[in-house]
Amino acid sequence: MDFYISKFKEPIDAINKINELFDIELSKLDDTFVIVFDMNFVRPFPLCYIAHGIKEFLAIARKRRPDITFKVRYTPSQSGFSYASNMGFFKFISKFIDIGRPPGELSGSQNYLPIKLESFSEKKRIKGIFLEDGAVAELTAKELSNVLVHDNNELKNLYNYLLRELIRNIPEHSNSDIVGYAAQYWPSWRLSEICVFDEGRGIFDSLKSNSIHAEYIESDQEALEYALAPGISECFAPGGENLDKSEWANSGYGLYFISEICKQLKGSLLIISGASYIYQKPNGQRLYGDAYFKGTIVRISLPSTVEFNVEQMLNDIRRNAETIAKSMDNTYHSASMSSSMVKVK
């Protein structure tokens, strides 16, 4: 059987293509299964998502049908093929695919970051074993934003914030030591795409680990909805007051801030965890659907054409977020300093 994958541009197309892959009945497959890649134009999120999906599908298929031979077919002359090879796409699927570079081998350039898998514990060993996870996330965020933003300090501060919040969520919520990421900036479009992911326990299992949230969260989609609301955290305890007063306290505001930033700057946000996704379009409209991802993956796409003041924007978002949180049950009523980045005025 030949299975064609050509959806390397639009995020929902990539999700639907992996859904098709997992819908295949393994019992009806021939002895040879060929994945055919059509790679005229590719972007970071589809590369990460499709590679992860194929990797998971192969792991399941080999257990159920060890008699099947898996092969790949591609056209080296296509414009997206060399890009995907250098981004680490094929080696992320399997180290046994003899195409291109492994994730993290290339350092990237001023405009792109290849797929990389980075260990928090290893970075602590290198940078300082007493660093908190939030501080480690900030180090990585600064490294990434320096590549994606060249001469706009407001945008650089914003990227530092966005990336730090996404990355520090991983050790706090996923029980994973590994963060994966990839990114691209297109100067002619003045547009960037960032993808951050982990292969941990997922948002549903994270929130359900708190018995308070377990009472009303019943699906991956509900978990995503609550994760995007202000003040929802697996660390919540009755009383609504966060007893952790440290700079890196987990207050459950990070994803809400990120979704509001994307809305105000006319960017898009996609978050997938487990079997569901929420895709927030540039106009703020949200789409919902089924997906396959072991862990959590987030895609942010932002234009660099909108003028803004990052401190003022985050202060405004914080005030609105805390007002919403106070009207809800089982929420922290105040955002931590790290989640708002700036002091409330």
Order of alpha helices (4+ residues) and beta strands (2+ residues): beta-alpha-beta-alpha-beta-alpha-alpha-beta-alpha-alpha-alpha-beta-beta-alpha-alpha-alpha-alpha-beta-beta-alpha-alpha
